[in-house]
Amino acid sequence: MVFVNLFLFITAFFFISASLAGHGKVITYKNNFDFFENIFFGFIFLALINTFIHFFVEIKFQYSFCILLLGLIFFRKNLFKQKLFTKKNIFFLLLLIFLVPLFISQKYHEDFGYYHLPYALLLLEEKIIFGIANSNIAYVYNSIWLNIYPSFFLWDKSYDYLTFSTFILYVIFICYLINNIFKNENWKLSKLFSVLLIFYYVLKFTRISEFGLDLPSAIYSNLSILFFIKFFETDNTYEKKKFFFLNLNFVIFSILIKLSSLPVILLSIILYFKNFKLLKKELIKVNFIFIYLLSLFFLFQQFIYTGCFIFPNELSCLNVSWFNHDFLSLKTILETTNKSYSEAKEIMSREEFLENFKWFPYWFKRNYSEIGTHILTMLLPMITIYFFTKKKNEKNPRANEIRLYLLIFVLISLVFWLTFSPVYRFAVPFFVTAVFLTLSIFFNKREIPNNLFLIFIILFLSFNFIKNVNRIYEKKKIVFGIDKIVNKYLLDKKNSKNHTNIFFVNEESNGWQGRLCWDVPIVCTYMKIQVNRNNNYLFINKLSEK
């Protein structure tokens, strides 16, 4: 039975990946992009379609199936042209099998029950809801990646594969980097950066559920950095324009996934103004319209959810009925939480905690170990492989220029990160780039032979595989997807106006602060709200405390 499920899993992986590549070809139309790059764009296209459609209708299973099928139709020409049983494809298939336990070993985490799953069900059951953030404060900081989730209800109202999108992105990311290394004969900085990314992600990102929305945001941010480097390494005008296109699209998408990725926009700004004559007309090309539309739809979605177009910017908020002034205090709450206020809450107020860097000792004590572990995970494999490298003769005349720009990026990014949200998982691209800058100096006149790299990646994949197989063994069962949840914590059920149910969670027995709704039908909340239906749209307002 396990082998049957494995076969079905791999088959689903292949067809969904092909569908995503087909969707991606819509964005990259008339441009020469490879299979993996088209998949990256496929997620952007899927997010665009789902976000737009949800303004008017629920994202039902039937709709998602049609979208999946449409992607396969877009990809059909390529499907029959490809030679399936090549050495490269067999290698990538084996890589996928090695990474399957990463998906099987996943476990629940609080964010999944808090807003990931409830949000996906919200898109499935209702068209866009005005003021949904009044029912769950987590919706204030929305993520475009969650808009993709409904497409992975692979059968009606089953969320077994809800995190499949993140797993596909992770695997395709690793495959793309490996392909990038073997495809390029010359040893360049982009090749070194790819090696660092592969080793780090394979060794440290060994459980999908541990990283949630941070993983896709980090992947797209790191890809944008890779294309930034590639831009400077080529003299070909077409390739420069291509890498700028990849960079800007992935920068914007990473920010829409997680606002903490905002500093990566600096890379696109540097590219554009440093090469203004070459790129000045690129921003108005048709291919960019998709990411522009997605950004616009996301802003309107954010306004409908919160009453603010750009949160937490108060100037972007309008005095609509569903706007809640309590949303604006969330910025301070999250900032102090991320700066380890829990260690000092008995001593000082949140406002005092933020003054004159009083937070720093508490934050450092709590975070230095985690940050150090991640940095060592990046450094140790590269230090080890350094002793097996060989000298190279060719020089990279633009290496110092690339390093300078990336150094500026790292410094500004880390200042931004420390100022607003100093949690390590929000800063993965910044730390990876910082470590890369250091390594680039030591590897300046060295190159890693492909055979040596292959040996190391097999070893690290084996480590990833064994680690997750042990987790599965401890779990004592093999489940392709997410275990079903039995809800035992509903405290009350009331009818609002227009026959819309409100479910209240049991604050005493329901997980983190009594706020986990899991798969409870909407509207599920832990807050005092009023729900009305107008023109078949739900409006959720906060009830007065009086």
TALIN-V20477 format. One record per backbone hydrogen bond with DSSP energy under -0.5 kcal/mol. NH is the residue of the N-H (numbers start at 1). CO is the residue of the C=O. If there is no record, write none. Layout:
NH CO
NH CO
This chain:
5 1
6 2
7 3
8 4
9 5
10 6
11 7
12 8
13 9
14 10
15 11
16 12
17 13
18 14
19 15
20 16
21 17
22 18
23 19
24 20
25 21
26 22
26 23
27 23
27 24
28 24
29 26
31 28
33 31
38 34
39 35
40 36
41 37
42 38
43 39
44 40
45 41
46 42
47 43
48 44
49 45
50 46
51 47
52 48
53 49
54 50
55 51
55 52
56 53
57 53
59 123
60 58
64 60
65 61
66 62
67 63
68 64
69 65
70 66
71 67
72 68
73 69
74 70
75 71
76 72
76 73
78 75
79 75
80 76
81 77
82 78
84 82
86 84
90 86
91 87
92 88
93 89
94 90
95 91
96 92
97 93
98 94
99 95
100 96
100 97
101 97
102 99
103 99
103 100
104 100
105 101
106 103
112 109
113 109
114 110
115 111
116 111
117 112
119 115
120 116
121 117
122 118
123 119
124 120
125 121
126 122
128 54
130 128
130 538
131 304
132 129
133 305
134 131
135 132
136 132
139 136
140 137
141 138
142 140
144 256
146 143
147 144
148 145
149 145
150 146
151 148
152 149
153 150
154 152
155 158
158 155
159 157
162 159
164 161
165 162
167 163
168 164
169 165
170 166
171 167
172 168
173 169
174 170
175 171
176 172
177 173
178 174
179 175
180 176
181 177
182 178
183 179
184 180
185 183
188 186
192 188
193 189
194 190
195 191
196 192
197 193
198 194
199 195
200 196
201 197
202 198
203 199
204 200
205 200
205 201
206 204
208 102
210 207
211 208
212 208
214 211
215 211
215 212
216 212
217 213
218 214
219 215
220 216
221 217
222 218
223 219
224 220
225 221
226 222
227 223
228 224
229 225
230 226
231 227
232 228
233 229
234 230
234 231
240 236
241 237
242 238
243 239
244 240
245 241
246 242
247 243
248 244
249 245
250 246
251 247
252 248
253 249
254 250
255 251
256 252
257 253
258 254
261 258
262 259
264 261
265 262
266 263
267 264
268 264
269 265
270 266
271 267
272 268
273 269
274 270
275 271
276 273
279 275
280 276
282 279
283 279
284 281
285 282
288 285
289 286
290 287
292 288
293 289
294 290
295 291
296 292
297 293
298 294
299 295
300 296
301 297
302 298
303 299
304 300
305 301
306 302
307 303
308 302
309 316
311 309
313 310
314 312
316 313
317 314
318 307
320 318
323 320
324 306
327 324
328 325
329 325
329 326
330 326
330 327
331 328
333 329
334 330
335 331
336 332
337 333
338 334
339 335
340 337
341 336
343 340
344 341
345 341
347 344
348 344
353 349
354 350
355 351
355 352
357 354
358 355
359 353
360 357
363 359
364 360
365 361
366 362
367 363
368 364
371 367
372 368
373 369
374 370
375 371
376 372
377 373
378 374
379 375
380 376
381 377
382 378
383 379
384 380
385 381
386 382
387 383
387 384
388 385
389 386
390 447
392 445
397 395
399 396
402 398
403 399
404 400
405 401
406 402
407 403
408 404
409 405
410 406
411 407
412 408
413 409
414 410
415 411
416 412
417 413
418 414
419 415
420 416
421 417
423 421
426 423
427 424
431 427
432 428
433 429
434 430
435 431
436 432
437 433
438 434
439 435
440 436
441 437
441 438
442 438
443 439
444 441
446 443
447 390
449 447
453 449
454 450
455 451
456 452
457 453
458 454
459 455
460 456
461 457
462 458
463 459
464 460
465 461
466 462
467 463
468 464
469 465
470 466
471 467
472 468
473 469
474 470
475 471
476 472
477 472
479 477
481 479
482 160
487 485
488 486
491 504
492 504
494 502
496 494
496 500
497 531
499 496
500 497
501 499
502 494
503 523
504 492
505 525
506 489
507 505
509 506
510 506
511 509
514 511
515 512
516 510
517 113
517 515
518 113
520 517
525 503
526 135
529 527
530 541
532 539
534 537
537 534
539 532
540 130
541 530
541 539
543 528
